[in-house]
Amino acid sequence: MVELCIRIHLDYSAKKTKLYMKKIILPPIFLLGLLFQPAFGQIDPVNAKFVVKDTQNLNIRLFDSNDPFEISLRFDITTYKRERSDTNYLDAILTYHTTKTDSINKKIKLKAIGEIVRTTICDLPPMILNFKLKDTIGGEFTGIDELKIMTYCNLGYEDYILREYLIYRLYNLLTDNSLKVRLLRINFINTAKESKPIRQYGFAIEPVKLMANRTNTLEIKPVTLSQKNIKPEMLDRFAIFNLMIGNTDWSVSNQHNTLILSQPGSAQPELYVVVPFEFDYSGLVNADYAVPNENLPVKTVRERLYMGMCRSEEVYKNEVREFAEKKDEFYKLINDFQYLNPGSKEDMINYLNGFFDMFDKHNSIVHDMLNQCNNL
C-alpha cells in the first residue's frame, strides 16, 4: 500500500512513508500542468491512500459502454519515457468530464508495464493506473483500484491500438469469459516541460477480478499446467480464435498472454477456464515490430498456425461451426467501427477472409487443424 506523500516542496520520494501536509506551495512546473485543467473541476483529497488491487466491490460503469471516453493524464512524461519503470509509480492527475461544463480530477499513480514493448519498442509504453482505496466522488472510474491502459506506444502506431481493441471486442462476441475493453481518447500532458498535449486513442482493459466476479470464476496460478487441464470446449474456442486472428504469441503451460481461472461449483472443478489477452503480435494487427517465435514453423505473423490440442475430425467440425455462425457479426463490428480508417478495415476483412475461405467443401480448416494440432 502506497501513501501519497506531499511536502511543502512536493517531495515524492518513495522512501518517505509519512509526512504531514501543512501548506502546499505549487512550483512553476505544477502550475503549468494546472493551466490545462477544465473549469469547475473537482479534485480528490491529497491524503488518501493508494492500493495495488484489481477492483473494489462497487458498481463499476467504465465498461458498460462502447462509446469512446475522453480523459486527460497529467504527469512527468519525460521521466516516464526515460525510466520506463514497471516498479516505481509516478504521481499523476486524471481528468474527465461529467458534463459539458463540469469535470473530475483524480490524483492517481501510474507505472509502465510490458516487458518487451516497455524496454525495446514503445516510446510511451502501456501503463497501470493506480487509484485511491476510497473513491467517494463517483463517475466512470468508481470502484476501480487498478486499471491497465494500452497507450499509442509510438506516434504512428494508433492503427495498431485500434485493431487490437477490436480483437478484444471480437472475442467478446464469442463468450462472456473474455476481457471487456473501453476505447479512450487520451490527452497526454507533460508536467515536466511546456509542450502541446498529445491526443491519441488508447483503451482500458477490464480488471481481472472484475471479469472473474462477472463470470463467477476465480483467477489462479497453477504450478503445473497443460492444455489438458483446460475445459475442452473453451480451449478449442480459444485456440481457433487465435488461429483466426493469426496469433501464436500465447502459451497455456507458461501462462503467457493467457489467464487461467477456476469455476467454483463446476461439474469438472479440475478443469480450468482460459482467457486470451494481448494481441499486438497477431496477423490481424500486423504491427511492423511483430515477429513469430523462431521455434515455430511460420516466418511472419500473417501465417496462421493451429496450436491447440488434437481432437477428432467430428469435434473440430462442431467447434468451427460457432465461428462460421459469427462471421457476419465479426465483419459488422469491424465495418461499423468509425474510428479506424477504411484501408485498415479492408485489410482486417481481407485477412479474416483468408480464415473463412478455409470453410470450403473440403473442410480445409479442419484438415489444417488436424495436421498442426498438438498431441500432448
Secondary structure, DSSP 4 states (H G I P E B T S, - for coil): -EE----TT----TT------------HHHHHHHTTSPTTEEE--TT-EE---SB-SS---GGG--S-EEEEEEE-HHHHHHH--SSS-EEEEEEEESSSS-EEEEEEEEEE--HHIIIII-SB--EEEE-BSS--S-STTTTBSEEEEE--BSTT-HHHHHHHHHHHHHHHTT-SSS--EEEEEEEEEESSS--PPEEEEEEEE--HHHHHHHHT-EE---SS--GGGB-HHHHHHHHHHHHHHT----BTTTTBSEEEEE-TT-S-TTSBEEEE---TTSTTT--TT----TTSS-SSTTS----SB---HHHHHHHHHHHHHHHHHHHHHHHT-TTS-HHHHHHHHHHHHHHHTT-STT-HHHHHHHHH-B--
